[in-house]
Each structure stands twice: as structure tokens, then as C-alpha cells.
Amino acid sequence: MTDEIRLAFAHPSARAEAMDPARPPRDRISLRDHVVAVEIGAFQAERGSTQRVRFNVVVEVRPNPAPLEDDVDRVLSYDLIADAIAAELSSERLNLLETLAGRIAERILAAPQAMRAFVRIEKLDRGPGALGVEIVRDRAPDQPRPVPVAPEPELALVPLVVYLTNEALAAPDLPLWLDRWQAGPRPLVLCVGAAEAPAPRAGVALAQRRIDLLAIEQNAWVLAGRDPRCVVRGSRTEIDWAMKHRQISVWAPSKIVLDAVESPSASPRDALALALWFAEGLHAEQMLVIGEDVPEHDPRGLDVRYVPPAAVATGI
């Protein structure tokens, strides 16, 4: 076990030399030298003050059955490791590094792709060197792939979704609106429709669907050009990361719409209906629609407010 843990944190060449040819290797993701100031420890001197703790975590992952195609949503995110550490550190004060390491490994292994977790935790301020523990936890090879259960979204991941018409997108007060929305309690996700210029017409339905989605994305880049805080993001992984870090996202719909297990019934030509579908998928509780003479849609259970641009300055 000790040698196995040592090799987990070793250079890939060292692991290759020690590899059992009868056991095919797994891919790994890792977080190295992550240092956090935390209150932990059983001694009285460790209570009431923080100390530096260093985390090194390596996760063996299940091979993806489908080609990755350079798609961030098809791999296990590095955020899984950092989030597991942060969640366990915030849950309660612990006395033992062993307890913390075990809980972090257990949380990581709850992810469907995670097969084995190596966790090393070291206290950096308790002695002349680094004092720590190292553990390895496995998911049994024959354990069936867990069925993911959609968790209740964290408050940090429940966004305010704002749909901007072309009129609102061009409004001179847009940076001030962004200031107000970004200062609110929810992370901000912006949606737009296509530009006023008609999109090219195609005789094939699938080609037309892509053209219409790209027309929306062109307008998303127009919005990004109006304010540097507005970053165009096309994957759910990117959008979740931005929400956690309180950054503004402008939705580029092509990837999420085309990859959806249940494709939206709304046509890309009806960009507002598409945005409502997306907001529902984000578990949003409120959506603002900024623009004059916007036809109302089925809110799908959302609190949807239709606001003329002039009214935004009054505090919407």
C-alpha cells in the first residue's frame, strides 16, 4: 500500500516502470500543492487559530466510453477535487487529518467516473517539516456505474438569467445595468437573440438549425464586445465555473442545445423560448426580459419579468 501511494504521486515514468502489465492503467487527474489556511487538530494549541495545510490529490478515472472530441463536458472536472476539499473543510471542524482525507476521498468517489482516490494532506506549521497522512480509497472494479442523482443546486449556482433584446443590447446604459445585476445575490447569465439581419436560409433542417444557433452566438459576441465582463461560454462546465466565481456568462447555445438528451421544442428562431428552456435547466428562479414589445412566452414555472429598457434604471 505504501509503495502504491508513493507511485501515485510520482512522475509518470516511475509509475510506468512499476506498472503491472496484467493491470491496464487508468487515466488520472490531480491537484498538486494546494495550500489552505484552516483550523484543524486535536491539540489545544491548534484551537482558535489557523495553520497551513497542503493537499495533494490524484484521482484515477473510468475511461470514457465515447470519444472525448476535445469536449470539456465529457471529462471529470478538476473542480471536483477542489470542491471536495472546500466542502469538507466548511462542513465542520475536525481533529484528525485522517478523518478529513477519508471524507474527501469518499466525496470524490461519489462521482461516476472516479475509480480510485489518493489523498495526501500535510500540516506545514506544526514541526520542522511537513507532518501528514496519505490514504488510498477504491471503488470496487465490479461496482456498477452509479446512477447520478441531480442534487439541489447550491445558492452560488442559482443564477439570475437576463434576456437582452437587440434594443437592450445597444442601450448606452448597459454597463450600469450590469453593475447592478452583478452586485445582486445571484450570479449573472445573459442570453441574447439573433441580430436584426436575417440569417441565411438552408434547405436542410439540421443545417438551418445550426445556422440559427450560430446567428444567436454572433450576437453573443457582439455583447462581449460591449463590456469585457461579458464572456461568451458554450459549455455547462464553463458556465458552472463562472457562476461559482461570480463571473458573467453570455450563453452561446449551440453546444448545449445540440448535445441535449431532450432537445428543446423551441426553434432557435424563437431565441426567447430557447432562453427560457436554458434557464429552467440552470434551475434559475427568476428571469428578466429586457426590451420593448417582447411577446410573452410560457414561463415554464419561472418568475419571468418583462421590463422595458427605460424601467431598468429604476432599480430592476
Contacts in CASP RR format, 6 or more apart in sequence:
PFRMAT RR
TARGET T0000
AUTHOR 0000-0000-0000
METHOD contacts of the structure
MODEL  1
MTDEIRLAFAHPSARAEAMDPARPPRDRISLRDHVVAVEIGAFQAERGST
QRVRFNVVVEVRPNPAPLEDDVDRVLSYDLIADAIAAELSSERLNLLETL
AGRIAERILAAPQAMRAFVRIEKLDRGPGALGVEIVRDRAPDQPRPVPVA
PEPELALVPLVVYLTNEALAAPDLPLWLDRWQAGPRPLVLCVGAAEAPAP
RAGVALAQRRIDLLAIEQNAWVLAGRDPRCVVRGSRTEIDWAMKHRQISV
WAPSKIVLDAVESPSASPRDALALALWFAEGLHAEQMLVIGEDVPEHDPR
GLDVRYVPPAAVATGI
1 136 0 8 1.000
3 18 0 8 1.000
4 136 0 8 1.000
5 118 0 8 1.000
5 120 0 8 1.000
5 134 0 8 1.000
5 135 0 8 1.000
5 136 0 8 1.000
7 14 0 8 1.000
7 15 0 8 1.000
7 18 0 8 1.000
8 15 0 8 1.000
8 58 0 8 1.000
8 118 0 8 1.000
8 136 0 8 1.000
9 56 0 8 1.000
9 58 0 8 1.000
9 118 0 8 1.000
9 120 0 8 1.000
15 25 0 8 1.000
19 25 0 8 1.000
26 60 0 8 1.000
26 61 0 8 1.000
26 62 0 8 1.000
26 63 0 8 1.000
26 115 0 8 1.000
26 116 0 8 1.000
27 60 0 8 1.000
27 61 0 8 1.000
27 63 0 8 1.000
28 58 0 8 1.000
28 59 0 8 1.000
28 60 0 8 1.000
28 61 0 8 1.000
29 58 0 8 1.000
29 59 0 8 1.000
29 61 0 8 1.000
29 75 0 8 1.000
29 76 0 8 1.000
29 78 0 8 1.000
29 81 0 8 1.000
30 56 0 8 1.000
30 57 0 8 1.000
30 58 0 8 1.000
30 59 0 8 1.000
30 81 0 8 1.000
31 55 0 8 1.000
31 56 0 8 1.000
31 57 0 8 1.000
31 78 0 8 1.000
31 81 0 8 1.000
31 82 0 8 1.000
31 85 0 8 1.000
32 56 0 8 1.000
33 54 0 8 1.000
33 56 0 8 1.000
34 54 0 8 1.000
34 55 0 8 1.000
34 56 0 8 1.000
34 57 0 8 1.000
34 82 0 8 1.000
34 85 0 8 1.000
35 52 0 8 1.000
35 53 0 8 1.000
35 54 0 8 1.000
35 55 0 8 1.000
35 124 0 8 1.000
36 52 0 8 1.000
36 53 0 8 1.000
36 55 0 8 1.000
36 85 0 8 1.000
36 89 0 8 1.000
37 50 0 8 1.000
37 51 0 8 1.000
37 52 0 8 1.000
37 53 0 8 1.000
38 50 0 8 1.000
38 51 0 8 1.000
38 53 0 8 1.000
38 89 0 8 1.000
39 46 0 8 1.000
39 47 0 8 1.000
39 48 0 8 1.000
39 49 0 8 1.000
39 50 0 8 1.000
39 51 0 8 1.000
39 93 0 8 1.000
40 46 0 8 1.000
40 51 0 8 1.000
40 53 0 8 1.000
40 93 0 8 1.000
40 94 0 8 1.000
40 95 0 8 1.000
40 97 0 8 1.000
40 100 0 8 1.000
40 123 0 8 1.000
41 47 0 8 1.000
41 94 0 8 1.000
41 95 0 8 1.000
41 96 0 8 1.000
41 97 0 8 1.000
42 95 0 8 1.000
42 96 0 8 1.000
46 126 0 8 1.000
51 123 0 8 1.000
51 124 0 8 1.000
51 125 0 8 1.000
51 126 0 8 1.000
52 123 0 8 1.000
52 124 0 8 1.000
52 125 0 8 1.000
53 97 0 8 1.000
53 121 0 8 1.000
53 122 0 8 1.000
53 123 0 8 1.000
53 124 0 8 1.000
54 121 0 8 1.000
54 122 0 8 1.000
54 124 0 8 1.000
54 130 0 8 1.000
55 85 0 8 1.000
55 104 0 8 1.000
55 119 0 8 1.000
55 120 0 8 1.000
55 121 0 8 1.000
56 119 0 8 1.000
56 120 0 8 1.000
56 122 0 8 1.000
57 81 0 8 1.000
57 85 0 8 1.000
57 104 0 8 1.000
57 108 0 8 1.000
57 117 0 8 1.000
57 118 0 8 1.000
57 119 0 8 1.000
57 120 0 8 1.000
58 117 0 8 1.000
58 118 0 8 1.000
59 76 0 8 1.000
59 80 0 8 1.000
59 81 0 8 1.000
59 108 0 8 1.000
59 114 0 8 1.000
59 116 0 8 1.000
59 117 0 8 1.000
59 118 0 8 1.000
60 114 0 8 1.000
60 115 0 8 1.000
60 116 0 8 1.000
60 117 0 8 1.000
61 75 0 8 1.000
61 76 0 8 1.000
61 113 0 8 1.000
61 114 0 8 1.000
61 115 0 8 1.000
62 112 0 8 1.000
62 113 0 8 1.000
62 114 0 8 1.000
62 115 0 8 1.000
62 145 0 8 1.000
64 74 0 8 1.000
64 75 0 8 1.000
64 113 0 8 1.000
66 74 0 8 1.000
68 74 0 8 1.000
68 75 0 8 1.000
71 235 0 8 1.000
72 235 0 8 1.000
72 237 0 8 1.000
72 238 0 8 1.000
73 235 0 8 1.000
73 236 0 8 1.000
73 237 0 8 1.000
73 255 0 8 1.000
73 259 0 8 1.000
75 113 0 8 1.000
76 111 0 8 1.000
76 113 0 8 1.000
76 114 0 8 1.000
77 237 0 8 1.000
77 241 0 8 1.000
79 240 0 8 1.000
79 241 0 8 1.000
79 244 0 8 1.000
80 108 0 8 1.000
80 111 0 8 1.000
80 114 0 8 1.000
81 108 0 8 1.000
84 104 0 8 1.000
84 107 0 8 1.000
84 108 0 8 1.000
85 104 0 8 1.000
87 107 0 8 1.000
88 100 0 8 1.000
88 103 0 8 1.000
88 104 0 8 1.000
88 107 0 8 1.000
89 100 0 8 1.000
91 103 0 8 1.000
94 100 0 8 1.000
97 121 0 8 1.000
97 123 0 8 1.000
97 132 0 8 1.000
97 133 0 8 1.000
98 133 0 8 1.000
98 135 0 8 1.000
100 121 0 8 1.000
101 119 0 8 1.000
101 120 0 8 1.000
101 121 0 8 1.000
101 133 0 8 1.000
101 134 0 8 1.000
101 135 0 8 1.000
102 119 0 8 1.000
102 135 0 8 1.000
102 137 0 8 1.000
104 117 0 8 1.000
104 119 0 8 1.000
105 117 0 8 1.000
105 119 0 8 1.000
105 135 0 8 1.000
105 136 0 8 1.000
105 137 0 8 1.000
106 137 0 8 1.000
108 114 0 8 1.000
108 117 0 8 1.000
109 115 0 8 1.000
109 116 0 8 1.000
109 117 0 8 1.000
109 137 0 8 1.000
109 139 0 8 1.000
110 146 0 8 1.000
112 145 0 8 1.000
112 146 0 8 1.000
112 148 0 8 1.000
114 139 0 8 1.000
115 138 0 8 1.000
115 139 0 8 1.000
115 141 0 8 1.000
116 136 0 8 1.000
116 137 0 8 1.000
116 138 0 8 1.000
116 139 0 8 1.000
117 136 0 8 1.000
117 137 0 8 1.000
118 134 0 8 1.000
118 135 0 8 1.000
118 136 0 8 1.000
119 134 0 8 1.000
119 135 0 8 1.000
119 136 0 8 1.000
119 137 0 8 1.000
120 132 0 8 1.000
120 133 0 8 1.000
120 134 0 8 1.000
121 132 0 8 1.000
121 133 0 8 1.000
122 130 0 8 1.000
122 131 0 8 1.000
122 132 0 8 1.000
123 130 0 8 1.000
123 131 0 8 1.000
123 132 0 8 1.000
124 130 0 8 1.000
153 283 0 8 1.000
155 185 0 8 1.000
156 187 0 8 1.000
156 243 0 8 1.000
156 244 0 8 1.000
157 187 0 8 1.000
157 240 0 8 1.000
157 243 0 8 1.000
157 244 0 8 1.000
157 282 0 8 1.000
157 283 0 8 1.000
158 186 0 8 1.000
158 187 0 8 1.000
158 282 0 8 1.000
158 283 0 8 1.000
158 284 0 8 1.000
158 285 0 8 1.000
159 186 0 8 1.000
159 187 0 8 1.000
159 188 0 8 1.000
159 189 0 8 1.000
159 243 0 8 1.000
159 282 0 8 1.000
159 284 0 8 1.000
160 181 0 8 1.000
160 184 0 8 1.000
160 186 0 8 1.000
160 187 0 8 1.000
160 188 0 8 1.000
160 189 0 8 1.000
160 284 0 8 1.000
160 286 0 8 1.000
160 287 0 8 1.000
160 288 0 8 1.000
161 189 0 8 1.000
161 190 0 8 1.000
161 191 0 8 1.000
161 275 0 8 1.000
161 278 0 8 1.000
161 279 0 8 1.000
161 282 0 8 1.000
161 284 0 8 1.000
161 286 0 8 1.000
161 287 0 8 1.000
161 288 0 8 1.000
162 181 0 8 1.000
162 188 0 8 1.000
162 189 0 8 1.000
162 190 0 8 1.000
162 191 0 8 1.000
162 287 0 8 1.000
162 288 0 8 1.000
162 289 0 8 1.000
162 290 0 8 1.000
163 190 0 8 1.000
163 191 0 8 1.000
163 192 0 8 1.000
163 193 0 8 1.000
163 271 0 8 1.000
163 272 0 8 1.000
163 275 0 8 1.000
163 287 0 8 1.000
163 288 0 8 1.000
163 289 0 8 1.000
163 290 0 8 1.000
164 174 0 8 1.000
164 190 0 8 1.000
164 191 0 8 1.000
164 192 0 8 1.000
164 223 0 8 1.000
164 290 0 8 1.000
164 291 0 8 1.000
165 192 0 8 1.000
165 193 0 8 1.000
165 289 0 8 1.000
165 290 0 8 1.000
165 291 0 8 1.000
165 292 0 8 1.000
165 294 0 8 1.000
166 192 0 8 1.000
166 193 0 8 1.000
166 195 0 8 1.000
166 196 0 8 1.000
166 219 0 8 1.000
167 291 0 8 1.000
167 292 0 8 1.000
167 309 0 8 1.000
168 174 0 8 1.000
168 290 0 8 1.000
168 291 0 8 1.000
168 309 0 8 1.000
168 312 0 8 1.000
169 192 0 8 1.000
169 219 0 8 1.000
169 222 0 8 1.000
169 223 0 8 1.000
169 226 0 8 1.000
171 177 0 8 1.000
171 309 0 8 1.000
173 309 0 8 1.000
173 312 0 8 1.000
173 313 0 8 1.000
174 226 0 8 1.000
174 227 0 8 1.000
175 226 0 8 1.000
175 227 0 8 1.000
176 313 0 8 1.000
177 290 0 8 1.000
177 312 0 8 1.000
178 188 0 8 1.000
178 227 0 8 1.000
178 229 0 8 1.000
178 230 0 8 1.000
178 248 0 8 1.000
180 312 0 8 1.000
180 315 0 8 1.000
181 188 0 8 1.000
182 188 0 8 1.000
182 229 0 8 1.000
182 246 0 8 1.000
182 248 0 8 1.000
186 286 0 8 1.000
187 242 0 8 1.000
187 243 0 8 1.000
187 244 0 8 1.000
187 246 0 8 1.000
187 247 0 8 1.000
187 249 0 8 1.000
188 248 0 8 1.000
188 249 0 8 1.000
189 239 0 8 1.000
189 243 0 8 1.000
189 248 0 8 1.000
189 249 0 8 1.000
189 250 0 8 1.000
189 251 0 8 1.000
189 279 0 8 1.000
189 282 0 8 1.000
189 284 0 8 1.000
190 223 0 8 1.000
190 230 0 8 1.000
190 248 0 8 1.000
190 249 0 8 1.000
190 250 0 8 1.000
190 251 0 8 1.000
191 250 0 8 1.000
191 251 0 8 1.000
191 271 0 8 1.000
191 274 0 8 1.000
191 275 0 8 1.000
191 278 0 8 1.000
191 279 0 8 1.000
192 216 0 8 1.000
192 219 0 8 1.000
192 220 0 8 1.000
192 222 0 8 1.000
192 223 0 8 1.000
192 250 0 8 1.000
192 271 0 8 1.000
193 215 0 8 1.000
193 216 0 8 1.000
193 219 0 8 1.000
193 271 0 8 1.000
193 272 0 8 1.000
193 275 0 8 1.000
194 212 0 8 1.000
194 215 0 8 1.000
194 216 0 8 1.000
194 218 0 8 1.000
194 219 0 8 1.000
194 269 0 8 1.000
194 271 0 8 1.000
195 215 0 8 1.000
195 218 0 8 1.000
195 219 0 8 1.000
195 222 0 8 1.000
199 211 0 8 1.000
199 212 0 8 1.000
199 214 0 8 1.000
199 215 0 8 1.000
200 211 0 8 1.000
201 208 0 8 1.000
202 208 0 8 1.000
202 211 0 8 1.000
209 267 0 8 1.000
209 268 0 8 1.000
210 254 0 8 1.000
210 258 0 8 1.000
212 267 0 8 1.000
212 268 0 8 1.000
212 269 0 8 1.000
213 253 0 8 1.000
213 254 0 8 1.000
213 257 0 8 1.000
213 258 0 8 1.000
213 268 0 8 1.000
214 254 0 8 1.000
215 268 0 8 1.000
216 252 0 8 1.000
216 253 0 8 1.000
216 268 0 8 1.000
216 271 0 8 1.000
216 274 0 8 1.000
217 232 0 8 1.000
217 252 0 8 1.000
217 253 0 8 1.000
217 254 0 8 1.000
220 232 0 8 1.000
220 250 0 8 1.000
220 251 0 8 1.000
220 252 0 8 1.000
221 232 0 8 1.000
223 230 0 8 1.000
223 232 0 8 1.000
223 250 0 8 1.000
224 230 0 8 1.000
224 231 0 8 1.000
224 232 0 8 1.000
224 250 0 8 1.000
229 247 0 8 1.000
229 248 0 8 1.000
230 248 0 8 1.000
230 250 0 8 1.000
231 242 0 8 1.000
231 247 0 8 1.000
231 248 0 8 1.000
231 249 0 8 1.000
231 250 0 8 1.000
232 249 0 8 1.000
232 250 0 8 1.000
232 252 0 8 1.000
233 239 0 8 1.000
233 242 0 8 1.000
233 249 0 8 1.000
233 250 0 8 1.000
233 251 0 8 1.000
233 252 0 8 1.000
234 251 0 8 1.000
234 252 0 8 1.000
234 253 0 8 1.000
234 254 0 8 1.000
234 255 0 8 1.000
234 256 0 8 1.000
235 255 0 8 1.000
235 256 0 8 1.000
236 256 0 8 1.000
238 249 0 8 1.000
239 249 0 8 1.000
239 251 0 8 1.000
239 282 0 8 1.000
242 248 0 8 1.000
242 249 0 8 1.000
243 249 0 8 1.000
251 275 0 8 1.000
251 278 0 8 1.000
253 268 0 8 1.000
253 274 0 8 1.000
253 278 0 8 1.000
256 278 0 8 1.000
257 263 0 8 1.000
257 264 0 8 1.000
257 268 0 8 1.000
257 274 0 8 1.000
264 273 0 8 1.000
264 274 0 8 1.000
264 277 0 8 1.000
265 277 0 8 1.000
266 273 0 8 1.000
266 274 0 8 1.000
266 276 0 8 1.000
266 277 0 8 1.000
267 273 0 8 1.000
267 274 0 8 1.000
268 274 0 8 1.000
270 297 0 8 1.000
272 289 0 8 1.000
272 294 0 8 1.000
272 295 0 8 1.000
272 297 0 8 1.000
273 297 0 8 1.000
273 298 0 8 1.000
275 287 0 8 1.000
276 287 0 8 1.000
276 297 0 8 1.000
276 298 0 8 1.000
276 299 0 8 1.000
276 300 0 8 1.000
276 302 0 8 1.000
276 304 0 8 1.000
277 300 0 8 1.000
279 287 0 8 1.000
279 300 0 8 1.000
279 302 0 8 1.000
280 300 0 8 1.000
280 301 0 8 1.000
280 302 0 8 1.000
284 302 0 8 1.000
285 302 0 8 1.000
285 303 0 8 1.000
286 302 0 8 1.000
286 303 0 8 1.000
286 304 0 8 1.000
286 305 0 8 1.000
287 299 0 8 1.000
287 302 0 8 1.000
287 303 0 8 1.000
287 304 0 8 1.000
287 305 0 8 1.000
288 304 0 8 1.000
288 305 0 8 1.000
288 307 0 8 1.000
288 316 0 8 1.000
289 304 0 8 1.000
289 305 0 8 1.000
289 306 0 8 1.000
289 307 0 8 1.000
290 307 0 8 1.000
290 308 0 8 1.000
290 309 0 8 1.000
290 312 0 8 1.000
291 306 0 8 1.000
291 307 0 8 1.000
291 308 0 8 1.000
291 309 0 8 1.000
292 308 0 8 1.000
292 309 0 8 1.000
294 306 0 8 1.000
296 304 0 8 1.000
296 306 0 8 1.000
297 304 0 8 1.000
305 316 0 8 1.000
307 316 0 8 1.000
END
